[in-house]
């Protein structure tokens, strides 16, 4: 298992990768578009090449990209569906230029149309997205908390989408988020509960199709259908369960990523010393040593 975190890149992506390595990441997740906007930035070949070199030199390959939160491929509204397809296609293309191996996206809500209609719409959208986009980038459906018509709160939802797209079996997979599992009602707070959840996921999805994990605690109750993240040990998911989850042999092949709040020295200024301590805690839970800081990239 590799373990890292979502890292803000801002206008200095190579510096962000260096900082991620210094706090103990051997994997990173980034945005390559505005996470709350519909327009993808123009290509920047020089910056993209620098990022690829730095990620390789710092041992943070493969990079994971998280798509914009606005995307909803299950939407019944034609304008939202079309904009979502266009933006997710652009995200895959940008991810390839950044050297990323996968793009994670929230699969969205059927907005009252019903699960069957939402799943059919989602599969249609994914087919449109994957047509003529870079084959080296895998598209990963993220599980969700449910509520509000959100799909992906049951493994069966995710499996139903994957089963509709056999021609893209090698390009599709799943990202499992621990906070989302908890919010959807999966009790991963004990070793037994974590094992039962992973056994169900393996039976229904196949854990070989789960290359990425989002590792988050949450302040919300089990089955709340609310999506809020907390640092490990600062929420309500017992650490015994999270430890068993992260150490499961069936997840040894995965890239695990924290999406937890970054501590601040003052508003807008990250406290990287504290974040290194949080990363050390996460790696200890997962039974992973801290990586050795490699060569500096320019």
C-alpha positions as CSV (number, residue, x, y, z in Angstrom):
1,X,0.0,0.0,0.0
2,X,1.0,3.6,-0.7
3,X,-0.3,6.3,1.5
4,X,-0.5,10.0,1.0
5,X,-3.0,12.8,1.0
6,X,-4.9,15.3,-1.2
7,X,-2.5,18.1,-1.6
8,X,-3.4,21.7,-2.7
9,X,-1.1,22.7,-5.6
10,X,-2.0,26.3,-6.1
11,X,0.4,28.0,-8.5
12,X,3.4,26.0,-7.3
13,X,2.6,22.3,-8.0
14,X,6.3,21.1,-7.9
15,X,6.7,22.8,-4.5
16,X,3.5,21.1,-3.3
17,X,4.9,17.7,-4.3
18,X,8.1,18.4,-2.4
19,X,6.1,19.4,0.7
20,X,4.0,16.3,0.4
21,X,7.1,14.1,0.3
22,X,8.6,15.9,3.4
23,X,5.5,15.2,5.5
24,X,5.6,11.5,4.6
25,X,3.5,11.0,1.4
26,X,4.5,8.4,-1.2
27,X,1.3,9.2,-3.1
28,X,-0.8,12.3,-3.8
29,X,-4.2,13.3,-5.0
30,X,-4.7,16.7,-6.7
31,X,-7.2,18.8,-8.6
32,X,-6.4,19.6,-12.2
33,X,-9.5,21.8,-12.6
34,X,-11.3,24.2,-10.4
35,X,-13.1,21.9,-7.9
36,X,-16.2,24.1,-7.9
37,X,-16.2,25.4,-11.5
38,X,-17.2,24.2,-14.9
39,X,-14.3,25.5,-17.0
40,X,-11.1,23.5,-17.4
41,X,-7.9,25.5,-17.6
42,X,-5.9,25.7,-20.8
43,X,-3.0,23.3,-21.3
44,X,0.4,24.3,-19.9
45,X,2.9,21.8,-21.4
46,X,5.9,23.2,-19.4
47,X,4.1,23.1,-16.0
48,X,2.6,19.7,-16.8
49,X,6.1,18.2,-17.7
50,X,7.6,19.7,-14.5
51,X,4.9,18.1,-12.4
52,X,5.4,14.7,-14.0
53,X,9.2,14.8,-13.4
54,X,8.7,15.9,-9.8
55,X,6.2,13.2,-9.1
56,X,8.5,10.5,-10.4
57,X,11.6,11.9,-8.6
58,X,9.7,12.1,-5.3
59,X,8.3,8.6,-5.7
60,X,4.7,9.8,-5.7
61,X,3.6,8.0,-8.9
62,X,1.0,7.1,-9.8
63,X,-0.8,10.4,-9.1
64,X,-4.6,10.4,-8.5
65,X,-6.8,13.2,-9.7
66,X,-10.1,14.2,-8.1
67,X,-12.7,15.6,-10.5
68,X,-14.8,18.7,-9.9
69,X,-17.6,18.3,-7.4
70,X,-20.2,19.8,-9.8
71,X,-20.1,16.8,-12.1
72,X,-23.3,14.7,-12.0
73,X,-23.5,12.1,-14.7
74,X,-26.7,10.7,-13.2
75,X,-28.6,14.0,-13.6
76,X,-31.8,13.9,-15.6
77,X,-31.4,17.6,-16.7
78,X,-29.8,17.7,-20.2
79,X,-27.7,20.8,-19.5
80,X,-26.1,19.4,-16.3
81,X,-25.5,16.0,-17.9
82,X,-23.9,17.5,-21.0
83,X,-21.7,19.9,-19.0
84,X,-20.7,17.0,-16.7
85,X,-19.6,14.8,-19.7
86,X,-17.6,17.7,-21.2
87,X,-15.8,18.5,-18.0
88,X,-15.1,14.9,-17.0
89,X,-13.6,14.3,-20.5
90,X,-11.5,17.4,-20.1
91,X,-10.4,16.2,-16.6
92,X,-9.3,12.8,-18.0
93,X,-7.3,14.5,-20.7
94,X,-5.6,16.9,-18.2
95,X,-4.9,14.0,-15.9
96,X,-3.1,12.2,-18.6
97,X,-0.9,15.3,-19.2
98,X,-0.1,15.4,-15.5
99,X,0.9,11.8,-15.6
100,X,-2.0,10.6,-13.4
101,X,-3.1,7.0,-13.4
102,X,-6.7,7.6,-12.3
103,X,-9.5,10.1,-11.9
104,X,-11.9,9.8,-9.0
105,X,-15.4,11.3,-9.4
106,X,-18.5,11.5,-7.3
107,X,-21.1,9.6,-9.4
108,X,-23.9,12.0,-8.5
109,X,-27.6,12.0,-7.8
110,X,-30.6,10.8,-9.7
111,X,-32.4,13.9,-8.4
112,X,-35.7,12.1,-7.8
113,X,-35.7,10.1,-11.1
114,X,-35.1,6.9,-9.2
115,X,-32.1,4.6,-8.9
116,X,-32.7,2.6,-12.1
117,X,-33.0,5.7,-14.2
118,X,-29.9,7.3,-12.5
119,X,-27.8,4.2,-13.0
120,X,-28.8,4.0,-16.7
121,X,-28.0,7.7,-17.1
122,X,-24.7,7.4,-15.3
123,X,-23.6,4.4,-17.5
124,X,-24.6,6.4,-20.6
125,X,-22.5,9.4,-19.4
126,X,-19.4,7.2,-18.6
127,X,-19.5,5.7,-22.0
128,X,-19.6,9.2,-23.6
129,X,-16.7,10.2,-21.3
130,X,-14.4,7.3,-22.0
131,X,-14.9,7.4,-25.8
132,X,-11.7,8.7,-27.3
133,X,-10.1,9.8,-24.0
134,X,-6.6,8.7,-22.9
135,X,-6.7,5.0,-22.3
136,X,-3.9,5.1,-19.7
137,X,-6.1,7.0,-17.2
138,X,-8.6,4.9,-15.2
139,X,-11.9,6.3,-14.2
140,X,-12.9,5.5,-10.6
141,X,-16.5,5.7,-9.2
142,X,-16.5,6.8,-5.6
143,X,-18.9,5.4,-3.1
144,X,-21.3,7.9,-1.4
145,X,-23.2,8.4,1.8
146,X,-26.7,8.2,0.3
147,X,-29.6,10.5,0.9
148,X,-30.8,13.2,-1.6
149,X,-31.0,10.7,-4.4
150,X,-27.2,10.1,-4.3
151,X,-26.1,6.9,-5.9
152,X,-23.2,4.7,-4.8
153,X,-24.2,4.2,-1.2
154,X,-24.7,0.5,-1.9
155,X,-22.1,-1.7,-3.5
156,X,-24.8,-3.0,-5.8
157,X,-25.2,0.5,-7.3
158,X,-21.6,0.6,-8.2
159,X,-21.6,-3.0,-9.6
160,X,-24.7,-2.2,-11.7
161,X,-22.9,0.6,-13.4
162,X,-19.7,-1.4,-14.0
163,X,-21.8,-4.4,-15.3
164,X,-23.4,-2.1,-18.0
165,X,-19.9,-1.2,-19.4
166,X,-18.1,-4.5,-20.0
167,X,-16.2,-3.0,-23.0
168,X,-14.5,-0.6,-20.5
169,X,-13.8,-3.1,-17.8
170,X,-10.0,-2.3,-17.8
171,X,-10.6,1.4,-17.6
172,X,-13.2,1.5,-14.8
173,X,-12.9,0.9,-11.1
174,X,-14.0,2.1,-7.7
175,X,-12.6,4.3,-5.0
176,X,-13.8,3.5,-1.5
177,X,-14.1,6.3,1.1
178,X,-14.1,5.3,4.7
179,X,-16.2,8.3,5.9
180,X,-18.7,7.6,3.1
181,X,-19.0,4.0,4.1
182,X,-19.7,5.0,7.7
183,X,-22.2,7.6,6.5
184,X,-24.0,5.0,4.4
185,X,-24.3,2.7,7.4
186,X,-21.4,0.3,7.0
187,X,-20.0,-0.2,10.6
188,X,-16.3,-0.2,10.0
189,X,-15.6,0.8,13.5
190,X,-14.6,-2.7,14.7
191,X,-12.2,-5.2,13.1
192,X,-15.1,-7.5,12.6
193,X,-17.2,-4.8,10.9
194,X,-14.3,-3.7,8.7
195,X,-13.7,-7.3,7.7
196,X,-17.5,-7.9,6.9
197,X,-17.6,-4.7,4.9
198,X,-14.6,-5.6,2.8
199,X,-15.9,-9.1,2.3
200,X,-19.1,-7.7,0.9
201,X,-17.2,-5.3,-1.3
202,X,-15.1,-8.1,-2.6
203,X,-18.1,-10.3,-3.3
204,X,-20.1,-7.6,-5.1
205,X,-17.4,-5.5,-6.7
206,X,-14.2,-7.4,-6.5
207,X,-11.5,-5.6,-4.5
208,X,-9.1,-5.9,-7.4
209,X,-11.2,-3.2,-9.0
210,X,-10.6,-0.9,-6.0
211,X,-7.1,0.7,-6.6
212,X,-7.7,3.8,-4.5
213,X,-9.0,4.5,-1.0
214,X,-10.0,7.8,0.6
215,X,-9.1,7.5,4.3
216,X,-11.2,9.8,6.4
217,X,-12.8,10.0,9.8
218,X,-16.1,11.8,10.3
219,X,-17.9,13.7,13.1
220,X,-21.2,12.3,11.9
221,X,-23.1,9.3,13.2
222,X,-23.1,5.9,11.6
223,X,-25.8,5.9,8.8
224,X,-26.3,9.7,9.0
225,X,-26.0,10.1,5.2
226,X,-23.9,13.2,5.8
227,X,-20.5,13.7,4.2
228,X,-18.1,15.4,6.6
229,X,-14.4,14.6,7.1
230,X,-12.3,14.7,10.2
231,X,-8.7,13.7,11.0
232,X,-8.2,10.1,12.0
233,X,-9.0,9.8,15.7
234,X,-10.8,13.1,15.8
235,X,-14.1,11.9,14.6
236,X,-16.4,9.1,15.7
237,X,-15.1,6.1,13.7
238,X,-13.2,3.9,16.2
239,X,-9.5,3.6,15.4
240,X,-9.5,-0.2,15.9
241,X,-11.8,-0.5,12.9
242,X,-9.9,1.9,10.7
243,X,-6.6,0.1,11.6
244,X,-8.1,-3.3,10.6
245,X,-9.5,-1.8,7.4
246,X,-6.1,-0.3,6.4
247,X,-4.2,-3.4,7.3
248,X,-6.5,-5.8,5.4
249,X,-4.4,-8.0,3.1
250,X,-7.0,-7.6,0.3
251,X,-6.2,-3.8,0.2
252,X,-2.4,-4.2,0.1
253,X,-2.4,-3.2,-3.6
254,X,-4.2,0.1,-3.1
255,X,-3.2,3.8,-2.9
256,X,-4.7,5.3,0.3
257,X,-5.2,9.0,0.5
258,X,-6.2,11.3,3.4
259,X,-8.7,14.0,2.6
260,X,-8.7,15.4,6.1
261,X,-8.4,19.1,7.1
262,X,-5.0,20.6,7.0
263,X,-3.9,22.3,10.3
264,X,-3.1,26.0,10.1
265,X,-0.6,28.2,11.9
266,X,-2.9,31.1,11.0
267,X,-5.7,31.4,8.5
268,X,-4.5,30.3,5.1
269,X,-1.1,29.2,6.3
270,X,-0.7,25.4,6.7
271,X,1.2,24.0,9.7
272,X,3.2,21.3,7.9
273,X,4.9,20.2,11.1
274,X,1.6,19.2,12.6
275,X,0.5,17.6,9.3
276,X,3.6,15.5,9.3
277,X,2.6,14.2,12.8
278,X,-0.9,13.4,11.5
279,X,0.7,11.6,8.5
280,X,2.9,9.6,10.9
281,X,-0.2,8.6,12.8
282,X,-2.0,7.5,9.7
283,X,1.0,5.5,8.5
284,X,1.3,3.9,11.9
285,X,-2.3,2.8,11.8
286,X,-1.7,1.3,8.4
287,X,1.4,-0.4,9.5
288,X,3.6,1.5,7.1
289,X,7.0,3.1,7.8
290,X,7.6,6.7,6.8
291,X,9.2,6.9,3.4
292,X,12.7,8.2,3.0
293,X,12.8,11.7,1.4
294,X,14.3,11.3,-2.0
295,X,16.1,13.6,-4.3
296,X,15.0,17.2,-4.9
297,X,13.3,18.1,-8.1
298,X,13.7,21.4,-9.8
